[in-house]
Amino acid sequence: MGLLWKALVLFVGLASLTLGAWPLSLVSFAYLAVSLFRRRQGKGDGGWASRLPSSRHAIAGLCFVLALAAFASGGAYSVLVFLGAAVTATSWPLLTRGPALELVPVEGSILLRSRWLPFIWHCFAEVKPGTADYPRSLASFSGDLAVFPRAGKAYAVETCIALGRREAEEKMVERLRRHSPGRGLSIPILPLDSRSSEELCARSWRNVGVKGEDLLTAASSAPALVRVYSEHGRVRRLGVFELEGFSRPKAFPGPGSRAGGPLLWELLESLGRIAPWPNPDGLSGLVESIRSTAGEPLGERLDSLESSGSNVLVRSLGGDKFELSRAQLRALVAIYS
């Protein structure tokens, strides 16, 4: 549908609102909304195909139509309410993970909270090297991933909506369980406490605009940060960033533009050829020990616990001793319970 035809349909819909012809205006706006989500497929995809709007866009479109209807009927506050809902639904990704989002740590927990939207919570969990090589262990990963190739580290990034801290912690634990070994993946994960997560966010980043194909083939040096959103191991959104410095307010960039759907495995293997991924370390063994003894009493899952100020010294069954925050240990035991 050409731009002239779209403009004509929009004019008919708006004119129908002023004349009180609600059925015609609703049909016009619905037809226009559907047309906005049509896309041209490649040559091998069979020409034109439809793509239904996401629930977020559907809600935004409905609120926009309701705002127009309220305006045509002489409403005032209702117009602002519906327009505000439409703008919020449209900009939701920016509100939940955009670079303008300011995050504050929640003491004694693994949570970061949005300062201006206090019902939105975030957490980071380090993806430790497992028994399989790093790209293979993440081959089926679904969700947000923050990859630091130069440091050889990757973090699962989780976001949830909750009215209170306890509800947010429960939701985060449940989300992190999806990435635990035995649920289609072979990766040990270690949640970060709020202070460690805050350090990741206390930086400013510059989007360098590198596409996934360049990372796979032409890249000669590893970027500072690669933000990935994948579904069942297939990259859907990708952002490549370089470090500019340290910043306040604390925020974290979200995945950038839509990617062509490369495999996450392939992407990580390409990055590993530039900056090799690490081998399993002692913390990987600790997480694996806690995972393999799930269901047993805590005293049988760990050799000993010793207080060390605000942290805890944990001795694994293998005899190695590690220092974790109490929030980390609580979350770790809850995930692998």
Buried (B, 14 or more C-beta within 10 A) or exposed (E): EEEEEBEBBEEBBBEBBEEEBEEBBBBBBBBBBBEEBEEEEEEEEEEEEEEEBEEBBBBBBBBBBBBBBBBBEEBEEBBEBBBEBBBBBBEBEEBBBBBEBBBBBBEBBBBBBBBEBEEBBBBBBBBBBBEBBBBBBBBBBBBBBBBBBBEBBBBBBBBBEBEEBEBBBBBBBEBBBBBBBEEBBBBBBBBBBBBBBBEBBBBBBBBBEBBBEBBBEEBEEBBBBBBBBBBEBBBBBBBBBEBEEEEEEBBBBBBBEEBEEBBBBBBBBBBBEBBEBEEBEEBBBBBBBBBEBEEEEEEEBBBEBEEEEEBBBBBBBEEBEBEBBBBBBBBBBBBBE
